[in-house]
Structure formats: C-alpha cells, structure tokens
Amino acid sequence: MFNRRRFIITSATGLIGTVTFTRTVFAGKPNNSQLISKTIPSTGERLPVIGMGTWQTFNVGTDRQIRDKRLEVLKLFFELGGGMIDCSPMYGSSADVLGYGLERISVPEGLFSADKVWTGNSGATEQETEAQAQRWHLQKLDLVQVHNLLSWQDHLKNLREMKQQGKIRYLGVTTSHGRRHRELESILASEELDFVQLTYNISDRDAEQRLLPLAQEHGIAVIANRPYGGGTLIRTLQRKAKIPEWANKELGYRNWADLLLGFIVSHPAINCAIPATTKTAHMRENMQAGNLPLIEQKQRSRLAKLVQSI
C-alpha cells in the first residue's frame, strides 16, 4: 500500500550503479526518520531499504503477553519509517500475530505487505493468498511470492491472473539459504517478475555472480533475506572484532548491525533487506542503517575482505 503521506526531501539521483534512490520523510510519526528508499523497477513505486522479516520471531502462537511484545516491535518499525513486512504460510502463527498487531495500531498507509504461496496444490494459489490476507487483517496483499519455488510454474500463472484482476499488486519468487540458484537463474531470465527474494549478505555473496545482474537486466526488484546469516554472522563479528574505524569516521556507521545491512542495501540491485528481530532495541538499530550513506563499491570490497579475514 503506497504511503501517500511520504514526500521526497531530496530529488538527487543515486550515483551507485543505475539504481536511483531518495530520502523520504514519514510525516506524523513520533520519531520521524529520513530513510533511503529505492524504486521498484516495474512500477516506479519506492520502498524503504530496510524492511522486516517474521520467520521465527513472530511465530509465538496465542500468548497475549508475547504478542504484545511483538506489537511494540511492529509499532516501532512504522514509527521509524518502515514499509515492507515479509511473511509466509510456512511461518506458523506469524501472520496471525501480524494481524493482531495491525488491528491494534490500525493499518499504516506505509505498509507494504509481502507474503507467499507455499503449497504443492497448484490450484490453491488464490485460496491460500486470500487466507493469508485475512490473517493479516487486510483486504489484499501487496506482494505474493512463490515460496522456495514450490510448484512455481502453476503458481506464477495463477498469480499473474490475480494481478490482472487487481487481487494482488506484485508477484515474485523466493529461495533461501542460497539454494537452487541455477533454477532461479533460469526463472529470472525467462519469467516476467516484479520481485525476487534470495539470500544475500556479506559472507554469502553467490548471488552477485549471476542472479543480481540478471535481476537488474530484467527490471526485477530484489529482497535480501538472512542479512545476518541467521544470527550467526553478526554474533561472530560482534565477538571477534570492532567495526573498522573508517566506517565510523567516513560514513557514520556505529556497529556491525549498521554495517551488515548497509553493505547489502548499497548493492545497486538490492531494493530491501528484511532483518527479523524480537527486540525494540534491535529494531531501532536495524532502522538506523536505512538513514546512513550508501557504501561505495571500493568501500564494499574493503569491508568484504575484512570480514573474510575475521
């Protein structure tokens, strides 16, 4: 759902690769933030570069006390200018917990709802999509993706029909944990997609070889999952090393959370990273990365070499 309350405060064109970006201010929020946003190639709509994942973190069942804690995370996400939230039928009760939260804060205009189809029944595309929207307490979802390429041919066909009928706004496919890249490469080259979601972070850069260039070539927006390597990557770096001094002095990056997200969203093919968290303090850290300067290619290479050596 495009946020009509946001307005562009700089009209400069981004100089990193061919991706344009602006900083947008989100009015009427208690902690107004200026977040970098990037363009969805198929429409020109803009999305903040930091989104939110819900795998495991929002799968908390019906416990009211824990749901209310996730509600605080959700509220802060929007207060700090968040847009995309990603979910899936695979994620247990996560969609229900999102619905619980959205019902209590009212659905923000800035919400960009991204969910998935995850069934081997190729005839159930629309049914599962509608069920997920209801769990979110939404009339329809913005983006529906074929989860881990399960029955992707039939689901994509059905999603295209739904898009034409106005039942969804965007469609795409996903993979995770760096799997099935060869098949995904073929899909990106041959199918008309709005989005692709894949694993990309500073220690898992296989997507740079073929997938990210293909996405750019075919005008497909890219969502990066597992930005912290499932938590292992950031914990290792926090334990073993401080961030490089130049990253703080030259760019204003404060910690590894900033740097790991900044590295991802600075790639010209990446539109949005979707870190997941259960804590408001970590949410604030995540969103801070969307306010910082994008990292130039020479600095990205320097940072990648450093992480590889740790």
C-alpha positions as CSV (number, residue, x, y, z in Angstrom):
1,M,0.0,0.0,0.0
2,F,1.7,3.2,-1.2
3,N,2.2,5.7,1.5
4,R,0.7,9.0,0.3
5,R,2.0,10.7,3.4
6,R,5.6,10.4,2.5
7,F,7.2,13.1,0.4
8,I,10.6,13.4,-1.2
9,I,13.0,15.8,0.5
10,T,15.8,15.3,-2.0
11,S,15.5,14.7,-5.7
12,A,19.0,13.7,-6.3
13,T,19.6,10.7,-8.4
14,G,21.7,8.0,-6.8
15,L,25.1,7.5,-8.3
16,I,25.7,3.9,-7.2
17,G,25.1,1.7,-10.3
18,T,21.9,2.6,-12.1
19,V,19.6,2.5,-9.1
20,T,18.0,5.8,-8.1
21,F,17.3,6.5,-4.5
22,T,15.9,9.3,-2.4
23,R,15.5,10.0,1.2
24,T,11.9,10.2,2.3
25,V,10.4,11.6,5.4
26,F,7.4,9.9,7.1
27,A,5.2,12.5,8.5
28,G,3.1,12.3,11.6
29,K,5.3,9.7,13.4
30,P,6.8,10.3,16.8
31,N,10.3,9.5,15.6
32,N,10.4,11.0,12.1
33,S,13.3,9.3,10.2
34,Q,14.8,10.1,6.8
35,L,15.1,6.7,5.2
36,I,16.7,5.9,1.9
37,S,14.2,4.4,-0.5
38,K,14.7,2.7,-3.8
39,T,12.5,2.3,-6.9
40,I,10.6,-0.9,-7.8
41,P,11.5,-1.2,-11.4
42,S,8.2,-2.5,-12.7
43,T,6.2,0.5,-11.4
44,G,8.4,3.2,-10.1
45,E,6.9,3.0,-6.6
46,R,9.5,3.5,-3.8
47,L,10.2,1.3,-0.8
48,P,12.4,2.0,2.2
49,V,15.6,-0.1,2.0
50,I,15.1,-1.7,5.5
51,G,12.0,-3.9,5.9
52,M,11.1,-6.6,8.4
53,G,11.1,-10.4,8.4
54,T,8.9,-12.5,10.6
55,W,10.4,-16.0,10.3
56,Q,10.6,-17.5,13.9
57,T,10.4,-14.0,15.5
58,F,6.6,-13.6,15.1
59,N,5.7,-17.3,15.4
60,V,4.6,-17.0,19.0
61,G,1.1,-18.6,19.0
62,T,-1.7,-17.1,21.0
63,D,0.2,-16.0,24.1
64,R,-1.1,-12.5,24.7
65,Q,1.9,-11.2,26.6
66,I,4.4,-12.3,24.0
67,R,2.1,-11.0,21.2
68,D,2.1,-7.6,22.9
69,K,5.9,-7.6,22.9
70,R,5.8,-8.2,19.2
71,L,3.2,-5.4,18.9
72,E,5.8,-3.0,20.3
73,V,8.4,-4.1,17.7
74,L,5.8,-3.6,15.0
75,K,4.8,-0.1,16.2
76,L,8.4,1.0,16.3
77,F,9.1,-0.3,12.8
78,F,6.4,2.0,11.5
79,E,7.4,4.9,13.8
80,L,10.8,4.8,12.3
81,G,9.6,4.7,8.7
82,G,9.3,1.0,7.9
83,G,7.4,-0.3,4.9
84,M,7.8,-3.9,3.8
85,I,7.0,-6.8,6.1
86,D,7.6,-10.3,4.8
87,C,5.7,-13.4,5.9
88,S,4.7,-16.9,4.7
89,P,2.2,-19.7,5.5
90,M,5.3,-21.6,6.4
91,Y,6.0,-19.3,9.4
92,G,3.4,-20.8,11.8
93,S,1.4,-18.2,13.6
94,S,3.4,-15.2,12.3
95,A,0.7,-13.9,10.0
96,D,-1.9,-14.1,12.9
97,V,0.5,-12.2,15.1
98,L,0.9,-9.6,12.5
99,G,-2.9,-9.3,12.1
100,Y,-3.1,-9.0,15.9
101,G,-0.7,-6.1,15.9
102,L,-2.0,-4.3,12.8
103,E,-5.5,-4.4,14.2
104,R,-4.4,-2.6,17.3
105,I,-2.3,0.1,15.6
106,S,-4.6,0.5,12.5
107,V,-3.0,-0.5,9.2
108,P,-0.4,2.2,8.4
109,E,-0.5,3.7,4.9
110,G,3.2,2.9,4.6
111,L,2.7,-0.9,5.0
112,F,3.9,-2.9,2.0
113,S,2.6,-6.5,2.8
114,A,4.7,-9.3,1.3
115,D,3.6,-12.9,1.7
116,K,4.0,-16.2,-0.1
117,V,2.3,-19.2,-1.6
118,W,3.6,-22.4,0.0
119,T,1.6,-25.4,-1.2
120,G,2.1,-28.2,-3.7
121,N,-1.5,-27.8,-4.7
122,S,-1.2,-25.6,-7.7
123,G,-5.0,-25.0,-7.7
124,A,-4.9,-23.4,-4.3
125,T,-2.9,-20.3,-5.2
126,E,-5.8,-17.8,-4.7
127,Q,-7.3,-19.6,-1.8
128,E,-4.0,-19.5,0.2
129,T,-3.3,-15.9,-0.8
130,E,-6.8,-14.8,0.4
131,A,-6.3,-16.8,3.7
132,Q,-3.0,-15.1,4.4
133,A,-4.5,-11.7,3.7
134,Q,-7.3,-12.4,6.2
135,R,-4.7,-13.5,8.8
136,W,-3.0,-10.1,8.4
137,H,-6.5,-8.4,8.7
138,L,-6.0,-7.0,5.2
139,Q,-8.3,-7.0,2.2
140,K,-5.5,-7.9,-0.1
141,L,-1.7,-8.3,-0.1
142,D,0.7,-6.1,-2.0
143,L,3.2,-8.8,-3.0
144,V,2.7,-12.6,-3.2
145,Q,5.8,-14.7,-3.8
146,V,6.1,-18.4,-4.6
147,H,7.9,-19.7,-1.6
148,N,11.2,-21.6,-2.4
149,L,10.0,-22.2,-5.9
150,L,7.4,-24.8,-4.8
151,S,5.2,-25.6,-7.9
152,W,6.3,-22.2,-9.3
153,Q,5.2,-22.6,-12.8
154,D,1.5,-23.1,-12.0
155,H,1.5,-20.6,-9.1
156,L,3.1,-17.9,-11.2
157,K,0.5,-18.4,-13.9
158,N,-2.3,-18.1,-11.3
159,L,-0.7,-15.1,-9.6
160,R,-0.5,-13.3,-13.0
161,E,-4.2,-13.7,-13.4
162,M,-4.8,-12.4,-9.9
163,K,-2.6,-9.4,-10.6
164,Q,-4.5,-8.6,-13.8
165,Q,-7.7,-8.8,-11.8
166,G,-6.4,-6.4,-9.1
167,K,-6.3,-9.0,-6.4
168,I,-2.6,-8.5,-5.7
169,R,-0.3,-5.8,-6.8
170,Y,3.0,-7.6,-7.4
171,L,4.3,-11.1,-7.8
172,G,7.6,-12.9,-7.4
173,V,9.5,-16.0,-6.3
174,T,11.8,-16.8,-3.4
175,T,14.7,-19.0,-2.4
176,S,16.5,-19.2,0.9
177,H,19.9,-20.4,2.3
178,G,21.5,-20.0,-1.1
179,R,19.6,-22.9,-2.6
180,R,18.5,-23.6,-6.2
181,H,20.4,-20.8,-7.8
182,R,20.7,-22.4,-11.1
183,E,17.0,-22.9,-11.4
184,L,16.4,-19.4,-10.1
185,E,18.7,-18.0,-12.8
186,S,16.6,-19.7,-15.5
187,I,13.4,-18.2,-14.0
188,L,14.8,-14.7,-13.8
189,A,15.9,-14.9,-17.4
190,S,12.6,-16.2,-18.7
191,E,9.7,-15.1,-16.5
192,E,8.1,-11.7,-16.0
193,L,8.5,-11.0,-12.3
194,D,8.2,-7.9,-10.1
195,F,10.3,-9.3,-7.2
196,V,12.8,-12.0,-6.4
197,Q,13.8,-12.8,-2.8
198,L,17.1,-14.5,-2.1
199,T,19.8,-14.9,0.4
200,Y,22.5,-12.2,0.3
201,N,24.8,-10.9,2.9
202,I,28.5,-10.0,3.3
203,S,29.6,-13.7,3.8
204,D,27.1,-15.2,1.3
205,R,27.7,-13.4,-1.9
206,D,27.0,-16.1,-4.5
207,A,24.0,-14.0,-5.8
208,E,26.5,-11.4,-7.1
209,Q,27.7,-13.7,-9.8
210,R,24.6,-14.1,-11.9
211,L,21.4,-13.5,-10.0
212,L,21.8,-9.9,-9.1
213,P,23.0,-8.8,-12.6
214,L,20.1,-10.7,-14.1
215,A,17.6,-9.0,-11.8
216,Q,18.9,-5.6,-12.8
217,E,18.9,-6.6,-16.5
218,H,15.3,-7.7,-16.4
219,G,14.0,-5.0,-14.1
220,I,13.2,-7.2,-11.1
221,A,13.3,-5.8,-7.5
222,V,15.4,-7.8,-5.1
223,I,14.6,-8.6,-1.4
224,A,17.6,-9.9,0.6
225,N,16.8,-12.4,3.3
226,R,19.1,-13.7,6.0
227,P,21.0,-10.4,6.2
228,Y,22.7,-11.5,9.5
229,G,23.2,-15.1,8.3
230,G,20.5,-16.3,10.7
231,G,22.2,-14.5,13.5
232,T,25.5,-16.5,13.4
233,L,27.3,-13.9,11.2
234,I,26.6,-10.9,13.4
235,R,27.2,-12.7,16.6
236,T,30.6,-13.9,15.3
237,L,31.6,-10.4,14.2
238,Q,30.5,-8.8,17.4
239,R,32.5,-11.3,19.4
240,K,35.7,-11.1,17.4
241,A,36.2,-7.6,16.1
242,K,35.2,-4.0,16.2
243,I,33.9,-2.2,13.1
244,P,36.7,-0.6,11.1
245,E,37.5,3.0,12.1
246,W,37.0,4.4,8.6
247,A,33.4,3.1,8.5
248,N,32.6,5.2,11.6
249,K,34.5,8.3,10.7
250,E,33.8,8.5,7.0
251,L,30.2,7.1,6.9
252,G,28.8,7.4,10.4
253,Y,28.3,3.6,10.9
254,R,28.3,2.7,14.5
255,N,28.2,-1.1,14.8
256,W,28.1,-4.4,12.9
257,A,24.3,-4.3,12.6
258,D,24.6,-1.0,10.7
259,L,27.5,-2.2,8.5
260,L,26.0,-5.6,7.6
261,L,22.7,-4.0,6.5
262,G,24.5,-1.1,4.8
263,F,26.6,-3.5,2.8
264,I,23.5,-5.2,1.5
265,V,21.3,-2.3,0.6
266,S,24.2,-0.5,-1.0
267,H,24.3,-3.0,-3.8
268,P,22.6,-1.4,-6.8
269,A,20.4,-4.5,-7.4
270,I,19.1,-4.7,-3.9
271,N,15.9,-2.9,-3.1
272,C,15.2,-4.1,0.5
273,A,16.7,-6.2,3.3
274,I,14.4,-7.9,5.8
275,P,16.1,-8.5,9.1
276,A,14.0,-10.1,11.8
277,T,14.0,-9.3,15.5
278,T,12.1,-9.7,18.7
279,K,13.5,-6.7,20.5
280,T,12.7,-3.0,20.1
281,A,16.4,-2.1,20.7
282,H,17.4,-4.2,17.7
283,M,14.6,-2.8,15.6
284,R,16.0,0.7,16.3
285,E,19.4,-0.5,15.2
286,N,18.1,-2.1,12.1
287,M,16.2,1.0,11.0
288,Q,19.2,3.3,11.7
289,A,21.0,1.6,8.9
290,G,18.4,3.0,6.5
291,N,19.5,6.5,7.4
292,L,23.2,6.1,6.7
293,P,25.1,6.8,3.5
294,L,25.2,4.0,0.9
295,I,28.6,2.4,0.8
296,E,30.6,2.9,-2.4
297,Q,32.0,-0.1,-4.3
298,K,35.6,0.4,-3.2
299,Q,34.5,0.5,0.4
300,R,32.3,-2.5,0.0
301,S,35.2,-4.5,-1.4
302,R,37.4,-3.3,1.5
303,L,34.7,-4.4,4.0
304,A,34.2,-7.8,2.4
305,K,37.9,-8.5,2.6
306,L,38.0,-7.6,6.2
307,V,35.0,-9.8,7.2
308,Q,36.6,-12.7,5.2
309,S,39.7,-12.4,7.3
310,I,38.0,-12.4,10.6
